[in-house]
């Protein structure tokens, strides 16, 4: 047998275990969640929400979960009420949690609810 072929075979056999350790787990998301419901709530002539409440963030139940901070939610005649924060999974890879805030839509001052983007 040719020494060159033998050397290449031994080298290839030696590299296989080294390369096998480089394989990473591939996560495939087959079902993308439905888009969120309408993300604006028209709030005309309503007072601004109170300052955010201080929350104690508990330990994550899973390392892949993301902390979704609490927020003030407009309840119409009831006014603002606090929705507490919680741990949750991302709805799809690369999703980012966007906190609510004021904006304008159709000439109206609107409150844009927190949502995944």
C-alpha positions as CSV (number, residue, x, y, z in Angstrom):
1,X,0.0,0.0,0.0
2,X,1.2,3.5,-0.8
3,X,2.6,5.2,2.3
4,X,1.0,8.5,1.3
5,X,-2.5,6.9,1.3
6,X,-1.8,5.2,4.6
7,X,-0.7,8.5,6.2
8,X,-3.9,10.2,4.9
9,X,-6.1,7.4,6.2
10,X,-4.5,7.5,9.7
11,X,-4.8,11.3,9.8
12,X,-8.5,11.1,8.7
13,X,-9.2,8.5,11.3
14,X,-7.5,10.6,14.0
15,X,-9.5,13.7,13.1
16,X,-12.9,12.1,13.1
17,X,-13.2,12.0,17.0
18,X,-12.0,15.6,17.2
19,X,-14.5,16.9,14.7
20,X,-17.4,14.9,16.2
21,X,-17.1,17.1,19.4
22,X,-17.8,20.2,17.3
23,X,-21.3,19.2,16.4
24,X,-24.0,21.4,18.1
25,X,-27.6,20.6,18.7
26,X,-29.8,22.1,16.0
27,X,-33.2,23.5,17.1
28,X,-35.8,23.5,14.4
29,X,-39.0,25.5,15.0
30,X,-41.7,24.1,12.9
31,X,-44.8,26.0,14.1
32,X,-44.5,29.7,14.3
33,X,-47.0,31.2,16.7
34,X,-49.9,33.3,15.4
35,X,-49.2,37.0,15.2
36,X,-50.2,38.9,18.3
37,X,-53.6,40.6,18.5
38,X,-53.9,44.3,17.7
39,X,-51.2,46.0,19.7
40,X,-52.6,49.4,20.2
41,X,-55.3,50.5,22.7
42,X,-56.8,53.9,22.0
43,X,-56.5,55.9,25.2
44,X,-57.8,59.4,24.8
45,X,-57.5,62.0,27.6
46,X,-56.5,59.3,30.1
47,X,-53.9,60.0,32.7
48,X,-50.4,58.6,32.2
49,X,-49.8,55.3,33.9
50,X,-48.1,55.3,37.3
51,X,-44.4,54.6,37.7
52,X,-43.5,51.0,37.2
53,X,-43.6,48.8,40.3
54,X,-40.5,47.3,41.7
55,X,-40.5,43.5,41.1
56,X,-38.4,40.8,42.6
57,X,-37.2,38.6,39.8
58,X,-37.2,34.9,40.8
59,X,-34.8,32.3,39.5
60,X,-35.6,31.3,35.9
61,X,-37.4,27.9,35.7
62,X,-35.5,27.1,32.5
63,X,-32.3,28.6,31.1
64,X,-34.0,29.4,27.8
65,X,-36.8,31.5,29.4
66,X,-36.8,35.3,29.2
67,X,-38.0,37.6,32.0
68,X,-41.1,39.5,30.8
69,X,-41.3,42.5,33.1
70,X,-44.5,43.7,34.7
71,X,-46.4,46.6,33.2
72,X,-49.4,48.9,33.7
73,X,-52.3,47.9,31.5
74,X,-55.2,50.2,30.5
75,X,-58.5,48.8,31.8
76,X,-60.9,51.3,30.3
77,X,-63.3,52.5,33.0
78,X,-61.2,50.7,35.6
79,X,-58.1,52.8,34.8
80,X,-54.6,51.4,35.0
81,X,-53.9,48.0,36.7
82,X,-50.6,46.2,37.2
83,X,-49.8,43.1,35.2
84,X,-47.0,41.3,37.1
85,X,-43.9,40.1,35.3
86,X,-43.2,36.4,34.6
87,X,-40.7,34.0,33.0
88,X,-41.7,32.8,29.6
89,X,-40.2,31.2,26.4
90,X,-39.6,33.2,23.3
91,X,-42.4,32.7,20.8
92,X,-39.8,32.3,18.0
93,X,-36.0,32.5,17.6
94,X,-34.7,36.1,18.0
95,X,-37.9,37.4,19.5
96,X,-37.4,40.5,21.7
97,X,-39.8,41.8,24.4
98,X,-40.8,45.4,23.7
99,X,-42.3,47.4,26.6
100,X,-45.4,49.5,26.1
101,X,-45.4,53.2,25.6
102,X,-47.3,56.2,24.2
103,X,-47.6,56.9,20.5
104,X,-49.9,58.3,17.9
105,X,-52.1,56.4,15.4
106,X,-54.7,58.0,13.2
107,X,-54.5,61.4,14.9
108,X,-55.2,59.8,18.3
109,X,-52.9,59.4,21.3
110,X,-52.6,55.6,21.8
111,X,-51.0,53.3,24.3
112,X,-49.0,50.6,22.5
113,X,-49.1,47.5,24.7
114,X,-46.0,45.5,25.4
115,X,-45.5,42.7,22.9
116,X,-43.0,40.3,21.3
117,X,-41.2,41.6,18.3
